Amino acid sequence: MAITTALDRQPDNFDLARASQFKFDILKVPNTTYFAQEINLPGIAFSGDAIMNSRYKAMPFMGDTLDFSPLELTFLVQENLKNYREIHDWMTGIGFPINPEQFAKAIRDTDTKEIGNAGKGNVTNPSVMTSDATLTILTNKNNPSIQVKFRNIYPTSLSGLQFDTKDTATEGLTASVTFNYDVYELAVL
């Protein structure tokens, strides 16, 4: 058995993560991600806990399924609402398109301008309605430290915009969007 001392267990990095040191990218909505203001790194939890009964005590046993919390993004809204419309059009194009062209635009891959997610499917494939996203956590010197890769992300809710003639502040409007996704993975850079 190896003997360890307090000095052996001392961390090699004492720098703390900063809440303002991040970059966020979603392939389908580039204008929205440029104006990202707040984002959360979602929590995870086990579900499907079991109880193992014994003669003397019921003992909990860990679950076998991971549940990922939703990803929440707050962003500044452009004056022409272009970034707000990116999310709005994505949601309405999938959920309640007015015509086939609106649906086709909602599932279009922004890089290739073709129907499908990087050419991987057709309209019967749900992956064409999703996008991948990356949250890059930066060091105190703005160097990439960790990448959180979200797979098959899609919006589930978009907040409204509150206009007010009594408001004389020069702050811009913000909106919030909530995303669901399949899974996220952490990668140290």
N, C-alpha and C positions, 0 to 999 in steps of 0.2 A: 504494500500500500504506500503510495507516494505521500509525502508530507508536504503540505502547502502552507505558505505563510501569507499574511495580509499583503505583503509586497508582491507576491506572485499573482494575486487576484486583482491587483490594481489595474484599472482601465488604462489603455494606451491613448485614448482620445478623451479630453475633458471639455471639448467644445459642445455647446448645447444647440439643439435644433431651434431655428427661428421660425415663427409663424409666417413671416413675410417672405421667406426665401423659398419660392416654388415657381414652377412653370407648368402650365397645363395645356394639353393639345388633344383635340378630338378631330379626327379626319373629316367628318361630315360638316362641321360648323366652325370654320377657321375664324370668322369675325367674332364669334362669341368667345372663343378661347383667348383671343388677343386682349379682350377687356375683362378677363377673369379677375375678381377681387377677393373672393373667399372660396375655399373648398375644404371639404373634410376628407380625411383618410378613413373610410368606413370601418366600423368594428366588425368582428366576426364572433359567432357564438355557436356552441354545440346545441343541437336539438335531438330529440329522440332519446332522452335520458331514460334509463331503465332502473328499476328497483329490484335488487336481488334480495329475496327474503331468506332469512335463516331462522333457525329456531329461536334465537334470542333478539335479533335486531334486523330491521329492514335496511339494507345498505345501498346507497345510490351508486350507480355505475355510469360512467361517462357515455354521452350520446355518440352516434356514429354518423351524423349528418352535420355539415357546416352550413350556417345561415349567414349570408353577407348582408350587412345593413346597406341602405341606399346611399348613393353618392350625391351630395348636394353642392351645387355651384351657384354662387352669387356673382353677377357681372354688371358692369356699367352698360347702360343702353345708349347706343348711338342715336343722334338726333333724327336720322331718317329711319330709325328702328330696324336697320338692316340685320344686326345681330339678333335682335328679338325675333324677327321674322324667320331667321334660319331655323330656330327651334320650333316656332309656331308652324311653319310650313312642313317641317319634318313630321310633327305630330298629326296635323290635319291631313297630310298626304297619305299617311298610313291608316289613321283612324276614321276619317270621314272625307275622302277626296271628292271634289266636285265633279271631276272628269278623269279619264284615264291618264291624261298628260300630267295632272297634279300628282297622281300616284307614282307615275314613272319618275318624276322629278324627286319625289321623296325617297325612292330607293336607289337613285343614281349614286354611283361612286364619284366623289368630287374630284379625285385625281384623274381617273380615266374617262370620265364623262360617259361611261357606258352603264347600262343596266347591270346591276349585280355588285357584289362586294368583291372588288378586285377581280371581276370576271368569274367568280366562283358559283354563280347560280342564276336562277331565274325568279320570276315573281312568286313561284310556289315555295321558294326557299326562304325561311324567315331570316337567314343571315344577311340578306340584301337590305333588310330594314334596320340593321344595326351598324355600329361603327366600332372601331377600336379607339382607345384613348390612353394617354400616358400622363401621369403626374410625376414630374421630375422634382425631387427635393434637392435643394442647393445647399452648399456649404456657406459659411459666413463670408467667404470670398467669392460667392456666386458661381462656384464650380459645381457641376452635377455630381451628386453623391449617391443617390438611390433613385431608381426608376420603379414606379408602380404601374404595371400594365394591366389595364382593364380590358377584358374580352367581351365582345358583343354587347356593347352599351347601347341603351335606348332611353329616350326621355319618357317619364311617366307623369310629370306635372310641370307646369310653367306658371309662375305667379303672374298676376295682373300688374298693371302700371297705374300708379296713383298720381293724377295731375291735380294741382292745387294752385289757384290764383293768389291765395294768401301767402304762399311760401315765397319769400324773397331771398332765400339762400341760393348760393350759386352752385350747390352740389348737384351732380347729375342724378338722373333716375337710375335705380338699380332694379334688377329682376333676379328671381331665383328659379332654378330648374333642378328637378330631382331625376336621377337616372337609376335604372336597374341594370344589371349586367350578369354575366355568367359567373365569373371568377376574377380575382385580381392576384397578381404575383409580384413579389418584391425582388428586385435585382440590384445588387450592389455594383456600382460602376468603378 
